[in-house]
Amino acid sequence: MRIGDKEKPSIPPLEPGVYIGICIGVVDLGDQYSQKYKNSKRKVKFIWEIPSETVEADGEQKPRWISRDFTMSSKENSNLNPFISSWNGKAYSKQDAKNIDLFDQVGLACQLNVVLNDTGEYANIETVMPLPKGFPAPETKTEFIKWDMDAWDDKVFEKLPEWIRDQIKKSTQYQKEHAPTDSIEVKNAAESECPI
C-alpha cells in the first residue's frame, strides 16, 4: 500500500481575475466554532459555478466551483450585508437585511473578483457585482443546493457533496443531534486483564 495511491489529487487554485459565475448553492452550516475567536457563530456558505472553467474530478471534466463562507448577520458592518447589497445592486438597511431570503440568490449570476491568499495556495472571492447590463446570464445543468439546518432531511443531506457534509458535521447542531448514545463499560485498572 503506497501513500500516493491513497492521497486525493490536489486541485490547483483558480487563477486570480474577474469571472462570470452562477450561484448554484446556499448552505446553512449551523453554528461553527472558531479556534481564532474561541466562539461559535452561525455560518452560511455560497457556492458558485464558473461556466468558463473546468476541472478534472473523478476522471472527468466538471464545471469549476468556488465558495465563500459568511457569518449569518444582518448588521450593516457585517461582511454578508454589503456582499449581498453589491451582488443585488441594492443597499439594505439592517431591517431590510433581516428579511432577505438567502435561498433567493440561488440561480443568480454575477461577476466574481477572485484573489489568491498570501501563500498563493487558495483562491478567495474578494468582491461580487451584478452582471453588466444586457450581458447574458450563464446557464447550468447542475442541480441547485439549498440546505437549511433547521429543516433537517436525511435524504437531502446524503445528496450533498462530501466536503459540505463534513463541514456541517462540525456544527454544534449536528454534534448535539448525532452524539453517541451507546453506553461504554469502563473497567478500572484492578479489573483489567493484560496477558503477558
C-alpha positions as CSV (number, residue, x, y, z in Angstrom):
1,M,0.0,0.0,0.0
2,R,1.5,3.3,-1.1
3,I,0.7,6.7,0.3
4,G,0.5,8.2,-3.2
5,D,-2.3,5.8,-4.2
6,K,-4.4,6.9,-1.3
7,E,-3.9,10.7,-1.5
8,K,-6.6,12.7,-3.2
9,P,-5.1,14.8,-6.1
10,S,-4.6,18.4,-5.3
11,I,-6.7,20.8,-7.5
12,P,-4.8,24.0,-8.3
13,P,-6.5,27.2,-7.2
14,L,-8.5,29.3,-9.7
15,E,-6.3,32.0,-11.2
16,P,-6.9,35.5,-9.9
17,G,-9.2,37.6,-12.0
18,V,-12.9,38.5,-12.7
19,Y,-15.2,35.6,-13.6
20,I,-18.8,35.2,-14.5
21,G,-20.4,32.9,-12.0
22,I,-23.8,31.5,-11.2
23,C,-24.9,30.7,-7.7
24,I,-25.7,27.0,-7.5
25,G,-25.9,26.6,-3.8
26,V,-26.6,28.3,-0.4
27,V,-25.8,26.1,2.6
28,D,-26.7,26.8,6.2
29,L,-23.6,25.4,8.0
30,G,-25.0,25.8,11.5
31,D,-23.0,27.1,14.4
32,Q,-19.3,26.7,13.6
33,Y,-16.6,27.0,16.2
34,S,-13.8,29.5,15.5
35,Q,-10.4,28.5,17.0
36,K,-9.2,32.0,16.4
37,Y,-12.0,33.8,18.2
38,K,-12.9,31.0,20.7
39,N,-16.6,31.2,19.9
40,S,-19.3,29.7,17.7
41,K,-21.3,31.7,15.1
42,R,-23.9,30.7,12.6
43,K,-22.3,30.4,9.2
44,V,-23.7,30.2,5.6
45,K,-21.8,29.0,2.5
46,F,-22.5,30.4,-1.0
47,I,-21.3,28.2,-3.9
48,W,-20.8,29.4,-7.5
49,E,-20.2,27.6,-10.7
50,I,-17.7,29.2,-13.1
51,P,-19.0,28.0,-16.5
52,S,-15.9,29.2,-18.4
53,E,-13.6,27.0,-16.2
54,T,-13.5,23.2,-15.8
55,V,-11.5,20.9,-13.5
56,E,-10.8,17.2,-13.6
57,A,-12.6,15.3,-10.9
58,D,-13.3,11.6,-10.7
59,G,-11.7,11.1,-14.1
60,E,-13.9,13.6,-16.0
61,Q,-14.0,17.3,-16.7
62,K,-16.5,19.1,-14.5
63,P,-17.5,22.8,-14.1
64,R,-15.3,24.7,-11.6
65,W,-16.9,25.6,-8.3
66,I,-15.8,28.3,-5.8
67,S,-17.3,29.2,-2.5
68,R,-17.3,31.7,0.3
69,D,-18.5,31.4,3.9
70,F,-20.1,34.2,5.9
71,T,-21.3,34.8,9.5
72,M,-25.1,35.0,9.4
73,S,-25.7,38.6,10.4
74,S,-27.9,41.4,9.3
75,K,-25.7,44.1,10.8
76,E,-24.6,46.8,8.3
77,N,-21.0,46.3,9.3
78,S,-21.1,42.6,8.7
79,N,-19.4,41.1,5.7
80,L,-22.6,39.5,4.5
81,N,-24.8,42.6,4.2
82,P,-22.6,44.6,1.9
83,F,-21.8,41.5,-0.1
84,I,-25.4,40.8,-0.9
85,S,-26.0,44.5,-1.5
86,S,-23.2,44.6,-4.0
87,W,-24.5,41.4,-5.7
88,N,-28.1,42.6,-6.0
89,G,-27.2,46.3,-6.7
90,K,-29.3,47.5,-3.8
91,A,-28.4,48.9,-0.4
92,Y,-30.1,47.1,2.5
93,S,-30.9,48.7,5.9
94,K,-30.5,46.5,8.9
95,Q,-34.2,45.8,9.0
96,D,-34.3,45.0,5.2
97,A,-31.4,42.7,5.6
98,K,-33.2,40.6,8.2
99,N,-35.9,39.9,5.6
100,I,-33.6,38.7,2.9
101,D,-34.2,35.1,1.9
102,L,-30.7,33.9,1.0
103,F,-32.1,31.0,-1.0
104,D,-33.3,33.6,-3.5
105,Q,-29.7,34.1,-4.5
106,V,-29.5,30.6,-5.9
107,G,-29.6,30.7,-9.7
108,L,-28.5,34.3,-9.8
109,A,-25.5,35.1,-12.0
110,C,-22.8,37.7,-11.1
111,Q,-19.2,38.8,-11.5
112,L,-16.8,37.4,-9.0
113,N,-13.4,39.1,-8.3
114,V,-11.1,36.2,-7.3
115,V,-7.8,36.8,-5.5
116,L,-5.2,34.4,-4.1
117,N,-4.3,34.3,-0.5
118,D,-0.8,35.4,0.7
119,T,0.7,31.9,0.1
120,G,-1.0,31.5,-3.4
121,E,-2.4,28.2,-2.2
122,Y,-6.1,29.2,-2.1
123,A,-8.4,31.3,-4.3
124,N,-10.8,33.5,-2.5
125,I,-13.8,35.7,-3.6
126,E,-12.9,39.2,-2.7
127,T,-15.9,41.1,-4.2
128,V,-19.1,40.4,-6.2
129,M,-21.0,42.6,-8.7
130,P,-24.1,42.2,-10.8
131,L,-23.6,41.2,-14.5
132,P,-23.1,44.2,-16.9
133,K,-26.4,45.5,-18.2
134,G,-27.5,43.4,-21.2
135,F,-24.9,40.7,-20.6
136,P,-26.5,37.2,-20.9
137,A,-26.6,35.1,-17.8
138,P,-24.9,31.8,-18.0
139,E,-26.8,28.5,-17.7
140,T,-26.0,25.4,-15.7
141,K,-27.2,21.8,-15.6
142,T,-26.0,21.5,-12.0
143,E,-28.7,20.6,-9.5
144,F,-29.2,23.6,-7.1
145,I,-28.3,23.1,-3.5
146,K,-30.5,24.7,-0.7
147,W,-29.7,23.4,2.8
148,D,-31.4,24.7,6.0
149,M,-30.1,23.2,9.3
150,D,-33.5,23.9,10.9
151,A,-35.3,21.8,8.3
152,W,-33.1,18.7,8.5
153,D,-33.8,16.0,5.9
154,D,-31.5,12.9,5.9
155,K,-32.2,12.1,2.3
156,V,-31.2,15.6,1.2
157,F,-28.2,15.6,3.5
158,E,-26.9,12.4,1.9
159,K,-27.1,14.1,-1.6
160,L,-24.8,17.0,-0.5
161,P,-21.2,16.8,-1.7
162,E,-19.0,15.1,0.9
163,W,-16.9,18.2,1.6
164,I,-20.1,20.1,2.5
165,R,-21.4,17.3,4.7
166,D,-18.0,17.2,6.5
167,Q,-18.3,20.9,7.3
168,I,-21.9,20.6,8.5
169,K,-20.9,17.7,10.8
170,K,-18.6,20.1,12.7
171,S,-21.6,22.3,13.6
172,T,-22.9,22.5,17.2
173,Q,-26.3,21.4,15.9
174,Y,-25.0,18.3,14.3
175,Q,-22.8,17.3,17.2
176,K,-25.8,17.6,19.6
177,E,-28.2,15.7,17.4
178,H,-25.7,12.9,16.5
179,A,-23.9,12.4,19.7
180,P,-23.2,8.8,20.5
181,T,-25.9,7.2,22.7
182,D,-24.3,3.8,23.3
183,S,-23.1,3.3,26.9
184,I,-19.5,2.3,27.4
185,E,-18.4,0.0,30.1
186,V,-15.2,1.1,31.7
187,K,-13.2,-1.2,33.9
188,N,-10.8,0.2,36.5
189,A,-7.1,-0.8,36.3
190,A,-7.5,-3.5,39.0
191,E,-10.2,-5.3,37.0
192,S,-8.4,-5.1,33.7
193,E,-6.6,-8.2,32.5
194,C,-3.5,-7.9,30.4
195,P,-2.0,-11.2,29.4
196,I,1.8,-11.1,29.2
